[in-house]
């Protein structure tokens, strides 16, 4: 049976809830500015120069709160590993996962600047997840202002490629899962503020079709259109999205050279989401065995990235702990499964105590109305600081 967190908070640090709430309120303006500043550095996945510039900025911010920072080299943009000492260094570490890449291309700020209006801070990547990165920095700054350290060592992994499935960052997250007491994710909360207690699995797949080029007017019969073959394959593959536990999105198509040439090559990138590992296995097996409809055409399936499904647990002592901490702070916090996937899938799928959605509260991730709610910054700073400062109950 887990010990109730309000009693933990009172016993560990008397007066903590009231102090955290009031101090977090005074930090809100600085964290709001930090959110905006981070979002003003555009960091699309794969842009190593911009990602490395922001990684340096993030490392400096966390270092100022007492962390030691290590850059993990990656040709597509460096990752970060940060460590904060705890009051009890002999305890297993608390792992926090985040990312500093976004889905938005360079130049988006030109016609969609970071700005505040009607209690919202809006801009590309502000919610997913520049806001979460700034909130955790604020939580550590709050503890430092109080002369406090986290109860146990805290380790954070910030990857540069989460928005494309963490093809390189995954190894780093998995490395630091080992020995972790619990795992927290800084992805945005549900729009109503609930945390994320489970996630569907996800896989990115590239279908590449090769055909044979020919003059489209003089020798069309000598050609084999890779585009026509790809279209037929996508129509067939689309039916997989109707299978139980599977959703499919054809997100990108490319191919051919010009209108008077039969296309010799075409490709599509498909995003798949799965509610169960069985659905994931079944669908990927089908895609791996696609065959061409046309003589002379060839179809190849390549898995670009994959995350396992993180199933919801009937008992969730970590969520119960956070609910109790929130209640001590005068907040109401709950959790629910999420449709999207993230790096916390890697922890949750292994059965580690895991919660995501501890980042900013808002809406519209990956959309032009992406925003965070300014009045929820203070409560989130206080909740994160409490999670760091208060002992964890028995979670397993």
VEXDRENSE-514045 format. One record per residue (C-alpha): residue in three letters; x, y, z. Coordinates in pm, 1 decimal, padded with zeros to 6 digits. Layout:
{residu ALA | px X | py Y | pz Z} .
...
***
This chain:
{residu UNK | px 00000.0 | py 00000.0 | pz 00000.0} .
{residu UNK | px 00145.3 | py 00339.3 | pz -00105.3} .
{residu UNK | px 00176.7 | py 00610.5 | pz 00156.7} .
{residu UNK | px -00038.1 | py 00917.0 | pz 00089.9} .
{residu UNK | px 00170.3 | py 01194.1 | pz -00063.5} .
{residu UNK | px 00035.0 | py 01490.0 | pz 00137.2} .
{residu UNK | px 00164.8 | py 01324.7 | pz 00456.3} .
{residu UNK | px 00494.8 | py 01257.3 | pz 00281.0} .
{residu UNK | px 00517.8 | py 01620.0 | pz 00177.8} .
{residu UNK | px 00445.6 | py 01749.7 | pz 00527.1} .
{residu UNK | px 00687.8 | py 01510.6 | pz 00692.1} .
{residu UNK | px 00968.6 | py 01558.8 | pz 00440.3} .
{residu UNK | px 00952.8 | py 01935.0 | pz 00406.0} .
{residu UNK | px 00709.7 | py 02110.7 | pz 00640.2} .
{residu UNK | px 00504.5 | py 02379.3 | pz 00470.3} .
{residu UNK | px 00617.3 | py 02260.8 | pz 00128.4} .
{residu UNK | px 00283.0 | py 02270.7 | pz -00056.6} .
{residu UNK | px 00207.3 | py 02633.2 | pz 00033.1} .
{residu UNK | px 00566.5 | py 02740.4 | pz -00036.2} .
{residu UNK | px 00579.9 | py 02567.3 | pz -00374.9} .
{residu UNK | px 00250.6 | py 02716.6 | pz -00486.1} .
{residu UNK | px 00341.3 | py 03073.2 | pz -00392.3} .
{residu UNK | px 00696.2 | py 03054.2 | pz -00530.3} .
{residu UNK | px 00574.9 | py 02894.1 | pz -00854.2} .
{residu UNK | px 00335.2 | py 03184.0 | pz -00900.8} .
{residu UNK | px 00622.4 | py 03432.5 | pz -00880.0} .
{residu UNK | px 00823.5 | py 03229.1 | pz -01134.7} .
{residu UNK | px 00548.2 | py 03220.6 | pz -01394.9} .
{residu UNK | px 00660.0 | py 03532.5 | pz -01583.4} .
{residu UNK | px 01018.9 | py 03406.7 | pz -01613.6} .
{residu UNK | px 00906.9 | py 03062.6 | pz -01731.4} .
{residu UNK | px 00664.1 | py 03216.0 | pz -01979.8} .
{residu UNK | px 00953.5 | py 03417.9 | pz -02125.6} .
{residu UNK | px 01171.6 | py 03106.9 | pz -02133.2} .
{residu UNK | px 00900.8 | py 02916.8 | pz -02324.5} .
{residu UNK | px 00886.3 | py 03194.6 | pz -02582.1} .
{residu UNK | px 01263.5 | py 03223.5 | pz -02612.8} .
{residu UNK | px 01305.3 | py 02849.1 | pz -02671.3} .
{residu UNK | px 01029.8 | py 02851.4 | pz -02934.3} .
{residu UNK | px 01198.1 | py 03138.9 | pz -03118.8} .
{residu UNK | px 01483.1 | py 02903.4 | pz -03208.0} .
{residu UNK | px 01338.5 | py 02690.9 | pz -03486.5} .
{residu UNK | px 01452.0 | py 02329.2 | pz -03452.5} .
{residu UNK | px 01301.6 | py 02096.6 | pz -03712.7} .
{residu UNK | px 01412.0 | py 01734.5 | pz -03684.4} .
{residu UNK | px 01732.3 | py 01677.6 | pz -03880.4} .
{residu UNK | px 01861.2 | py 02036.0 | pz -03873.7} .
{residu UNK | px 02175.9 | py 01963.1 | pz -03673.8} .
{residu UNK | px 02303.2 | py 02322.2 | pz -03661.8} .
{residu UNK | px 01983.6 | py 02462.5 | pz -03513.6} .
{residu UNK | px 01927.7 | py 02167.3 | pz -03282.9} .
{residu UNK | px 02281.3 | py 02197.4 | pz -03147.8} .
{residu UNK | px 02238.2 | py 02569.8 | pz -03089.7} .
{residu UNK | px 01926.7 | py 02504.9 | pz -02884.6} .
{residu UNK | px 02087.8 | py 02211.1 | pz -02703.0} .
{residu UNK | px 02360.8 | py 02447.0 | pz -02583.8} .
{residu UNK | px 02098.6 | py 02695.2 | pz -02461.6} .
{residu UNK | px 01898.4 | py 02423.4 | pz -02283.9} .
{residu UNK | px 02211.6 | py 02281.5 | pz -02120.7} .
{residu UNK | px 02308.4 | py 02626.3 | pz -01992.5} .
{residu UNK | px 01962.7 | py 02677.1 | pz -01841.9} .
{residu UNK | px 01962.3 | py 02345.0 | pz -01661.7} .
{residu UNK | px 02323.5 | py 02381.7 | pz -01550.8} .
{residu UNK | px 02226.3 | py 02704.6 | pz -01377.2} .
{residu UNK | px 01983.5 | py 02500.2 | pz -01163.8} .
{residu UNK | px 02255.4 | py 02258.0 | pz -01050.5} .
{residu UNK | px 02270.7 | py 02000.2 | pz -01329.5} .
{residu UNK | px 02574.2 | py 01858.0 | pz -01501.7} .
{residu UNK | px 02521.6 | py 01834.3 | pz -01877.1} .
{residu UNK | px 02666.5 | py 01595.3 | pz -02133.2} .
{residu UNK | px 02625.1 | py 01626.8 | pz -02510.1} .
{residu UNK | px 02568.9 | py 01295.9 | pz -02688.6} .
{residu UNK | px 02680.9 | py 01338.8 | pz -03047.9} .
{residu UNK | px 02445.6 | py 01261.9 | pz -03334.1} .
{residu UNK | px 02493.4 | py 01369.4 | pz -03694.2} .
{residu UNK | px 02131.1 | py 01483.4 | pz -03713.4} .
{residu UNK | px 02154.0 | py 01691.7 | pz -03394.9} .
{residu UNK | px 02306.1 | py 01625.9 | pz -03053.3} .
{residu UNK | px 02113.2 | py 01476.7 | pz -02763.4} .
{residu UNK | px 02155.0 | py 01583.8 | pz -02400.8} .
{residu UNK | px 02193.0 | py 01388.7 | pz -02078.1} .
{residu UNK | px 02156.4 | py 01591.1 | pz -01757.7} .
{residu UNK | px 02208.4 | py 01484.4 | pz -01397.1} .
{residu UNK | px 02101.5 | py 01653.1 | pz -01074.5} .
{residu UNK | px 02227.8 | py 01520.8 | pz -00739.3} .
{residu UNK | px 01967.1 | py 01418.2 | pz -00483.8} .
{residu UNK | px 01950.4 | py 01435.8 | pz -00108.1} .
{residu UNK | px 01977.3 | py 01056.1 | pz -00106.9} .
{residu UNK | px 02234.2 | py 00961.6 | pz -00369.5} .
{residu UNK | px 02204.5 | py 00591.0 | pz -00290.6} .
{residu UNK | px 01848.6 | py 00573.6 | pz -00430.4} .
{residu UNK | px 01769.1 | py 00473.8 | pz -00790.6} .
{residu UNK | px 01738.5 | py 00774.1 | pz -01019.6} .
{residu UNK | px 01418.2 | py 00937.7 | pz -01139.5} .
{residu UNK | px 01431.5 | py 00957.9 | pz -01519.8} .
{residu UNK | px 01275.1 | py 01245.0 | pz -01716.7} .
{residu UNK | px 01250.3 | py 01225.6 | pz -02095.7} .
{residu UNK | px 01202.7 | py 01510.5 | pz -02340.3} .
{residu UNK | px 01300.2 | py 01635.0 | pz -02685.4} .
{residu UNK | px 01403.1 | py 01962.7 | pz -02846.7} .
{residu UNK | px 01311.0 | py 01895.2 | pz -03210.1} .
{residu UNK | px 00978.7 | py 02003.7 | pz -03359.9} .
{residu UNK | px 00770.5 | py 01922.2 | pz -03667.1} .
{residu UNK | px 00788.1 | py 02279.9 | pz -03797.9} .
{residu UNK | px 01020.3 | py 02376.6 | pz -04086.9} .
{residu UNK | px 01259.2 | py 02670.1 | pz -04072.0} .
{residu UNK | px 01078.3 | py 02986.4 | pz -04176.1} .
{residu UNK | px 00750.9 | py 02908.9 | pz -03996.8} .
{residu UNK | px 00814.2 | py 03195.9 | pz -03753.5} .
{residu UNK | px 00807.2 | py 03443.2 | pz -04042.0} .
{residu UNK | px 00429.3 | py 03426.6 | pz -04067.2} .
{residu UNK | px 00349.6 | py 03268.7 | pz -03730.5} .
{residu UNK | px 00554.7 | py 03444.9 | pz -03464.2} .
{residu UNK | px 00554.8 | py 03352.1 | pz -03097.9} .
{residu UNK | px 00302.1 | py 03578.4 | pz -02932.6} .
{residu UNK | px 00064.3 | py 03606.5 | pz -02639.1} .
{residu UNK | px -00306.2 | py 03662.8 | pz -02680.5} .
{residu UNK | px -00614.1 | py 03589.4 | pz -02470.3} .
{residu UNK | px -00418.7 | py 03406.8 | pz -02202.1} .
{residu UNK | px -00244.1 | py 03182.9 | pz -02451.6} .
{residu UNK | px 00114.2 | py 03165.0 | pz -02570.7} .
{residu UNK | px 00119.5 | py 03047.4 | pz -02930.4} .
{residu UNK | px 00391.1 | py 02959.5 | pz -03179.0} .
{residu UNK | px 00555.5 | py 02663.7 | pz -03351.9} .
{residu UNK | px 00669.6 | py 02402.9 | pz -03098.3} .
{residu UNK | px 00556.9 | py 02610.0 | pz -02798.8} .
{residu UNK | px 00349.7 | py 02320.8 | pz -02660.7} .
{residu UNK | px 00536.7 | py 02026.5 | pz -02810.9} .
{residu UNK | px 00760.8 | py 02060.9 | pz -02630.0} .
{residu UNK | px 00948.5 | py 02384.3 | pz -02567.4} .
{residu UNK | px 00698.1 | py 02457.3 | pz -02291.4} .
{residu UNK | px 00772.8 | py 02130.8 | pz -02109.8} .
{residu UNK | px 01147.7 | py 02196.7 | pz -02120.2} .
{residu UNK | px 01098.6 | py 02543.1 | pz -01970.4} .
{residu UNK | px 00864.4 | py 02413.4 | pz -01699.7} .
{residu UNK | px 01115.4 | py 02160.2 | pz -01569.9} .
{residu UNK | px 01384.9 | py 02427.4 | pz -01564.6} .
{residu UNK | px 01146.9 | py 02641.3 | pz -01361.3} .
{residu UNK | px 01078.3 | py 02356.1 | pz -01117.8} .
{residu UNK | px 01449.6 | py 02304.6 | pz -01052.6} .
{residu UNK | px 01500.1 | py 02680.0 | pz -01020.0} .
{residu UNK | px 01223.2 | py 02687.3 | pz -00761.0} .
{residu UNK | px 01391.5 | py 02417.1 | pz -00552.6} .
{residu UNK | px 01727.3 | py 02591.0 | pz -00583.5} .
{residu UNK | px 01569.5 | py 02916.1 | pz -00460.2} .
{residu UNK | px 01447.7 | py 02724.2 | pz -00153.7} .
{residu UNK | px 01791.5 | py 02573.9 | pz -00095.3} .
{residu UNK | px 01651.0 | py 02229.6 | pz -00168.6} .
{residu UNK | px 01764.9 | py 01939.7 | pz -00383.7} .
{residu UNK | px 01554.6 | py 01660.5 | pz -00531.0} .
{residu UNK | px 01488.9 | py 01375.2 | pz -00292.9} .
{residu UNK | px 01674.3 | py 01128.1 | pz -00519.0} .
{residu UNK | px 01911.0 | py 01171.0 | pz -00816.4} .
{residu UNK | px 01733.2 | py 01296.1 | pz -01126.1} .
{residu UNK | px 01848.4 | py 01215.5 | pz -01475.7} .
{residu UNK | px 01707.8 | py 01370.0 | pz -01791.5} .
{residu UNK | px 01745.9 | py 01262.9 | pz -02153.0} .
{residu UNK | px 01659.7 | py 01522.9 | pz -02418.4} .
{residu UNK | px 01667.1 | py 01373.1 | pz -02767.7} .
{residu UNK | px 01690.6 | py 01557.6 | pz -03098.4} .
{residu UNK | px 01483.9 | py 01318.7 | pz -03310.5} .
{residu UNK | px 01165.1 | py 01235.7 | pz -03119.8} .
{residu UNK | px 00935.7 | py 01381.6 | pz -03385.0} .
{residu UNK | px 01067.7 | py 01128.5 | pz -03637.6} .
{residu UNK | px 01042.2 | py 00833.9 | pz -03398.6} .
{residu UNK | px 01376.7 | py 00869.4 | pz -03213.2} .
{residu UNK | px 01570.4 | py 00643.8 | pz -03452.8} .
{residu UNK | px 01896.6 | py 00738.1 | pz -03277.7} .
{residu UNK | px 01765.5 | py 00879.6 | pz -02950.6} .
{residu UNK | px 01592.0 | py 00552.9 | pz -02864.3} .
{residu UNK | px 01919.7 | py 00384.1 | pz -02769.9} .
{residu UNK | px 01997.4 | py 00665.6 | pz -02527.7} .
{residu UNK | px 01656.0 | py 00654.0 | pz -02361.1} .
{residu UNK | px 01677.8 | py 00275.8 | pz -02327.9} .
{residu UNK | px 02027.6 | py 00302.9 | pz -02180.7} .
{residu UNK | px 01907.2 | py 00529.6 | pz -01900.6} .
{residu UNK | px 01591.7 | py 00330.6 | pz -01828.6} .
{residu UNK | px 01813.7 | py 00077.0 | pz -01660.1} .
{residu UNK | px 01790.7 | py 00118.3 | pz -01284.6} .
{residu UNK | px 01528.4 | py 00398.2 | pz -01296.8} .
{residu UNK | px 01277.1 | py 00413.4 | pz -01010.5} .
{residu UNK | px 01018.8 | py 00582.4 | pz -01232.1} .
{residu UNK | px 00995.6 | py 00764.1 | pz -01565.1} .
{residu UNK | px 00830.1 | py 01101.0 | pz -01631.3} .
{residu UNK | px 00759.3 | py 01252.4 | pz -01973.5} .
{residu UNK | px 00739.9 | py 01622.8 | pz -02054.8} .
{residu UNK | px 00505.3 | py 01587.5 | pz -02349.8} .
{residu UNK | px 00202.0 | py 01817.5 | pz -02327.9} .
{residu UNK | px -00089.2 | py 01712.2 | pz -02113.0} .
{residu UNK | px -00429.1 | py 01621.8 | pz -02250.6} .
{residu UNK | px -00614.9 | py 01946.2 | pz -02340.4} .
{residu UNK | px -00808.1 | py 01923.2 | pz -02013.1} .
{residu UNK | px -00485.0 | py 01891.7 | pz -01813.5} .
{residu UNK | px -00496.3 | py 01517.4 | pz -01750.2} .
{residu UNK | px -00170.6 | py 01324.4 | pz -01756.3} .
{residu UNK | px -00100.0 | py 01039.2 | pz -01998.9} .
{residu UNK | px -00114.7 | py 00690.7 | pz -01848.5} .
{residu UNK | px -00071.5 | py 00479.7 | pz -02163.6} .
{residu UNK | px 00014.7 | py 00528.8 | pz -02530.2} .
{residu UNK | px -00044.3 | py 00345.7 | pz -02853.8} .
{residu UNK | px 00250.8 | py 00195.2 | pz -03034.1} .
{residu UNK | px 00372.7 | py 00365.3 | pz -03351.2} .
{residu UNK | px 00578.4 | py 00276.2 | pz -03655.0} .
{residu UNK | px 00696.0 | py 00479.4 | pz -03953.8} .
{residu UNK | px 00729.0 | py 00279.5 | pz -04272.4} .
{residu UNK | px 00865.7 | py 00377.3 | pz -04611.8} .
{residu UNK | px 00730.3 | py 00203.7 | pz -04920.9} .
{residu UNK | px 00966.9 | py 00235.9 | pz -05215.7} .
{residu UNK | px 00860.3 | py 00127.8 | pz -05562.3} .
{residu UNK | px 01096.7 | py 00096.1 | pz -05856.6} .
{residu UNK | px 00972.5 | py 00063.1 | pz -06213.3} .
{residu UNK | px 01122.6 | py 00139.3 | pz -06550.8} .
{residu UNK | px 01151.0 | py 00481.8 | pz -06710.1} .
{residu UNK | px 01043.2 | py 00543.4 | pz -07067.8} .
{residu UNK | px 00922.6 | py 00827.6 | pz -07288.7} .
{residu UNK | px 00557.3 | py 00875.5 | pz -07196.0} .
{residu UNK | px 00459.1 | py 00961.6 | pz -07554.3} .
{residu UNK | px 00679.5 | py 00747.8 | pz -07779.3} .
{residu UNK | px 00755.6 | py 00439.9 | pz -07567.3} .
{residu UNK | px 00499.8 | py 00430.3 | pz -07285.2} .
{residu UNK | px 00451.0 | py 00055.8 | pz -07329.3} .
{residu UNK | px 00821.2 | py 00001.2 | pz -07256.6} .
{residu UNK | px 00791.4 | py 00168.4 | pz -06920.1} .
{residu UNK | px 00664.8 | py 00046.3 | pz -06584.6} .
{residu UNK | px 00517.9 | py 00329.5 | pz -06380.5} .
{residu UNK | px 00639.1 | py 00328.0 | pz -06023.3} .
{residu UNK | px 00377.6 | py 00591.4 | pz -05938.7} .
{residu UNK | px 00087.9 | py 00381.6 | pz -06069.4} .
{residu UNK | px 00218.6 | py 00084.1 | pz -05874.6} .
{residu UNK | px 00256.8 | py 00290.6 | pz -05558.3} .
{residu UNK | px -00099.0 | py 00424.9 | pz -05588.8} .
{residu UNK | px -00235.0 | py 00071.0 | pz -05615.9} .
{residu UNK | px -00026.7 | py -00042.0 | pz -05320.1} .
{residu UNK | px -00151.3 | py 00248.4 | pz -05106.4} .
{residu UNK | px -00513.0 | py 00172.1 | pz -05190.6} .
{residu UNK | px -00458.3 | py -00185.6 | pz -05076.2} .
{residu UNK | px -00260.1 | py -00083.1 | pz -04768.5} .
{residu UNK | px -00527.4 | py 00166.2 | pz -04665.1} .
{residu UNK | px -00752.8 | py -00126.0 | pz -04570.1} .
{residu UNK | px -00507.9 | py -00214.0 | pz -04292.8} .
{residu UNK | px -00628.7 | py 00095.2 | pz -04110.4} .
{residu UNK | px -00963.5 | py -00075.2 | pz -04066.3} .
{residu UNK | px -00816.5 | py -00371.9 | pz -03883.2} .
{residu UNK | px -00877.8 | py -00391.0 | pz -03505.3} .
{residu UNK | px -00624.8 | py -00188.9 | pz -03308.8} .
{residu UNK | px -00463.7 | py -00025.6 | pz -03613.6} .
{residu UNK | px -00471.4 | py 00325.6 | pz -03760.1} .
{residu UNK | px -00286.8 | py 00435.8 | pz -04073.6} .
{residu UNK | px -00191.1 | py 00769.6 | pz -04225.6} .
{residu UNK | px -00017.7 | py 00808.7 | pz -04561.3} .
{residu UNK | px 00176.3 | py 01120.2 | pz -04468.0} .
{residu UNK | px 00411.7 | py 01180.0 | pz -04760.3} .
{residu UNK | px 00437.9 | py 01077.6 | pz -05126.9} .
{residu UNK | px 00717.1 | py 01149.6 | pz -05374.1} .
{residu UNK | px 00816.7 | py 01016.3 | pz -05713.0} .
{residu UNK | px 00880.2 | py 01062.6 | pz -06082.0} .
{residu UNK | px 01080.5 | py 01329.4 | pz -06260.5} .
{residu UNK | px 00852.4 | py 01499.9 | pz -06515.1} .
{residu UNK | px 00519.6 | py 01462.6 | pz -06692.1} .
{residu UNK | px 00660.6 | py 01317.0 | pz -07016.1} .
{residu UNK | px 00860.3 | py 01041.6 | pz -06843.0} .
{residu UNK | px 00710.3 | py 00719.3 | pz -06707.6} .
{residu UNK | px 00811.5 | py 00727.4 | pz -06341.4} .
{residu UNK | px 01093.4 | py 00491.5 | pz -06254.7} .
{residu UNK | px 01075.4 | py 00547.1 | pz -05879.8} .
{residu UNK | px 00818.4 | py 00650.8 | pz -05619.8} .
{residu UNK | px 00791.0 | py 00629.8 | pz -05245.3} .
{residu UNK | px 00549.2 | py 00694.9 | pz -04963.1} .
{residu UNK | px 00596.3 | py 00734.6 | pz -04589.3} .
{residu UNK | px 00322.1 | py 00581.7 | pz -04377.3} .
{residu UNK | px 00249.6 | py 00644.3 | pz -04011.0} .
{residu UNK | px 00092.7 | py 00356.6 | pz -03819.8} .
{residu UNK | px -00050.5 | py 00345.9 | pz -03468.8} .
{residu UNK | px -00138.0 | py 00036.9 | pz -03271.5} .
{residu UNK | px -00330.9 | py -00026.5 | pz -02953.0} .
{residu UNK | px -00171.9 | py -00369.5 | pz -02900.3} .
{residu UNK | px 00155.4 | py -00541.7 | pz -02978.3} .
{residu UNK | px -00037.9 | py -00810.7 | pz -03167.3} .
{residu UNK | px -00190.4 | py -00550.6 | pz -03402.1} .
{residu UNK | px 00156.7 | py -00406.0 | pz -03457.3} .
{residu UNK | px 00307.2 | py -00747.6 | pz -03536.2} .
{residu UNK | px 00024.2 | py -00844.2 | pz -03771.9} .
{residu UNK | px 00029.2 | py -00519.3 | pz -03969.6} .
{residu UNK | px 00407.5 | py -00501.3 | pz -04006.9} .
{residu UNK | px 00415.7 | py -00863.3 | pz -04121.9} .
{residu UNK | px 00163.0 | py -00780.3 | pz -04393.8} .
{residu UNK | px 00363.3 | py -00477.6 | pz -04509.5} .
{residu UNK | px 00686.7 | py -00676.8 | pz -04515.4} .
{residu UNK | px 00536.7 | py -00919.6 | pz -04766.9} .
{residu UNK | px 00389.3 | py -00677.9 | pz -05020.7} .
{residu UNK | px 00441.3 | py -00785.2 | pz -05382.5} .
{residu UNK | px 00415.3 | py -00580.6 | pz -05702.0} .
{residu UNK | px 00106.6 | py -00597.7 | pz -05922.4} .
{residu UNK | px 00297.1 | py -00511.7 | pz -06241.1} .
{residu UNK | px 00567.8 | py -00716.4 | pz -06412.1} .
{residu UNK | px 00892.8 | py -00524.2 | pz -06390.2} .
{residu UNK | px 00797.6 | py -00334.7 | pz -06075.0} .
{residu UNK | px 00946.2 | py -00394.2 | pz -05731.5} .
{residu UNK | px 00810.9 | py -00298.3 | pz -05388.5} .
{residu UNK | px 01034.5 | py -00261.0 | pz -05083.2} .
{residu UNK | px 00921.2 | py -00198.8 | pz -04724.2} .
{residu UNK | px 01153.8 | py -00028.4 | pz -04476.1} .
{residu UNK | px 01077.8 | py 00036.9 | pz -04108.6} .
{residu UNK | px 01215.7 | py 00381.8 | pz -04025.6} .
{residu UNK | px 01129.4 | py 00388.2 | pz -03656.5} .
{residu UNK | px 00910.9 | py 00195.6 | pz -03418.3} .
{residu UNK | px 00781.7 | py 00225.9 | pz -03063.2} .
{residu UNK | px 00600.4 | py -00049.3 | pz -02873.8} .
{residu UNK | px 00252.3 | py -00004.3 | pz -02732.5} .
{residu UNK | px 00243.2 | py 00109.5 | pz -02369.0} .
{residu UNK | px -00069.4 | py -00055.4 | pz -02225.0} .
{residu UNK | px -00274.6 | py 00095.6 | pz -01946.3} .
{residu UNK | px -00227.2 | py -00068.5 | pz -01607.3} .
{residu UNK | px -00523.0 | py -00144.7 | pz -01382.3} .
{residu UNK | px -00326.2 | py -00028.8 | pz -01077.3} .
{residu UNK | px -00120.1 | py 00286.6 | pz -01114.8} .
{residu UNK | px 00052.6 | py 00385.2 | pz -00788.7} .
{residu UNK | px 00257.1 | py 00657.3 | pz -00962.2} .
{residu UNK | px -00059.6 | py 00830.8 | pz -01081.7} .
{residu UNK | px -00207.4 | py 00789.7 | pz -00734.2} .
{residu UNK | px 00103.3 | py 00955.1 | pz -00589.2} .
{residu UNK | px 00078.4 | py 01248.7 | pz -00831.7} .
{residu UNK | px -00293.0 | py 01289.8 | pz -00763.2} .
{residu UNK | px -00216.4 | py 01314.2 | pz -00390.6} .
{residu UNK | px 00064.6 | py 01562.2 | pz -00444.7} .
{residu UNK | px -00164.0 | py 01772.5 | pz -00661.2} .
{residu UNK | px -00432.6 | py 01765.8 | pz -00392.9} .
{residu UNK | px -00179.6 | py 01889.2 | pz -00136.5} .
{residu UNK | px -00105.8 | py 02177.7 | pz -00374.2} .
{residu UNK | px -00475.9 | py 02257.4 | pz -00417.1} .
{residu UNK | px -00489.6 | py 02106.6 | pz -00765.0} .
{residu UNK | px -00701.1 | py 01833.9 | pz -00921.0} .
{residu UNK | px -00500.7 | py 01608.8 | pz -01153.5} .
{residu UNK | px -00600.7 | py 01282.9 | pz -01319.3} .
{residu UNK | px -00478.5 | py 01068.3 | pz -01606.5} .
{residu UNK | px -00600.1 | py 00894.2 | pz -01921.1} .
{residu UNK | px -00449.6 | py 00699.2 | pz -02215.1} .
{residu UNK | px -00321.4 | py 00900.4 | pz -02513.6} .
{residu UNK | px -00349.6 | py 00832.7 | pz -02883.5} .
{residu UNK | px -00002.1 | py 00950.1 | pz -02978.2} .
{residu UNK | px 00327.9 | py 00774.4 | pz -02915.4} .
{residu UNK | px 00647.2 | py 00906.0 | pz -02758.6} .
{residu UNK | px 00965.8 | py 00799.6 | pz -02585.7} .
{residu UNK | px 00774.0 | py 00707.8 | pz -02268.6} .
{residu UNK | px 00638.6 | py 00412.6 | pz -02468.9} .
{residu UNK | px 00979.2 | py 00251.9 | pz -02422.2} .
{residu UNK | px 00944.7 | py 00268.4 | pz -02042.7} .
{residu UNK | px 00574.7 | py 00190.8 | pz -02014.5} .
{residu UNK | px 00601.9 | py -00112.0 | pz -02244.5} .
{residu UNK | px 00862.1 | py -00257.1 | pz -02005.0} .
{residu UNK | px 00632.4 | py -00219.6 | pz -01708.5} .
{residu UNK | px 00829.6 | py 00062.0 | pz -01544.6} .
{residu UNK | px 00624.8 | py 00312.4 | pz -01340.5} .
{residu UNK | px 00566.1 | py 00577.3 | pz -01607.1} .
{residu UNK | px 00363.5 | py 00895.2 | pz -01651.2} .
{residu UNK | px 00366.4 | py 01137.6 | pz -01942.0} .
{residu UNK | px 00190.6 | py 01466.5 | pz -02009.3} .
{residu UNK | px 00372.3 | py 01652.6 | pz -01732.3} .
{residu UNK | px 00458.1 | py 01931.7 | pz -01974.9} .
{residu UNK | px 00248.1 | py 02233.9 | pz -02060.9} .
{residu UNK | px -00131.3 | py 02237.3 | pz -02075.2} .
{residu UNK | px -00278.5 | py 02365.6 | pz -02400.1} .
{residu UNK | px -00386.5 | py 02237.2 | pz -02739.0} .
{residu UNK | px -00311.9 | py 02204.2 | pz -03108.6} .
{residu UNK | px 00024.2 | py 02023.2 | pz -03116.1} .
{residu UNK | px 00148.9 | py 01988.3 | pz -03475.7} .
{residu UNK | px -00119.0 | py 02235.2 | pz -03589.8} .
{residu UNK | px -00128.6 | py 02608.2 | pz -03662.1} .
{residu UNK | px -00332.7 | py 02672.6 | pz -03348.7} .
{residu UNK | px -00068.2 | py 02517.4 | pz -03120.0} .
{residu UNK | px -00069.7 | py 02700.0 | pz -02787.4} .
{residu UNK | px -00017.1 | py 02667.4 | pz -02413.5} .
{residu UNK | px -00229.7 | py 02814.9 | pz -02137.0} .
{residu UNK | px -00036.0 | py 03073.6 | pz -01938.9} .
{residu UNK | px -00243.2 | py 03036.0 | pz -01622.5} .
{residu UNK | px -00146.3 | py 02668.2 | pz -01603.5} .
{residu UNK | px 00228.4 | py 02735.4 | pz -01594.2} .
{residu UNK | px 00240.7 | py 02810.0 | pz -01220.9} .
{residu UNK | px 00046.9 | py 02498.3 | pz -01113.4} .
{residu UNK | px 00262.6 | py 02277.6 | pz -01337.5} .
{residu UNK | px 00587.9 | py 02425.1 | pz -01198.5} .
{residu UNK | px 00465.9 | py 02354.4 | pz -00844.7} .
{residu UNK | px 00359.0 | py 01998.6 | pz -00930.8} .
{residu UNK | px 00691.1 | py 01916.8 | pz -01097.0} .
{residu UNK | px 00885.9 | py 02064.2 | pz -00806.9} .
{residu UNK | px 00682.7 | py 01854.2 | pz -00563.3} .
{residu UNK | px 00749.3 | py 01540.6 | pz -00766.1} .
{residu UNK | px 01120.7 | py 01612.1 | pz -00747.0} .
{residu UNK | px 01133.6 | py 01704.9 | pz -00377.6} .
{residu UNK | px 00893.7 | py 01455.8 | pz -00216.8} .
{residu UNK | px 00993.7 | py 01089.4 | pz -00163.3} .
{residu UNK | px 00833.2 | py 00841.6 | pz -00400.1} .
{residu UNK | px 00612.5 | py 00579.7 | pz -00236.6} .
{residu UNK | px 00660.4 | py 00213.3 | pz -00315.8} .
{residu UNK | px 00567.9 | py 00181.4 | pz -00683.2} .
{residu UNK | px 00626.8 | py -00190.0 | pz -00751.4} .
***
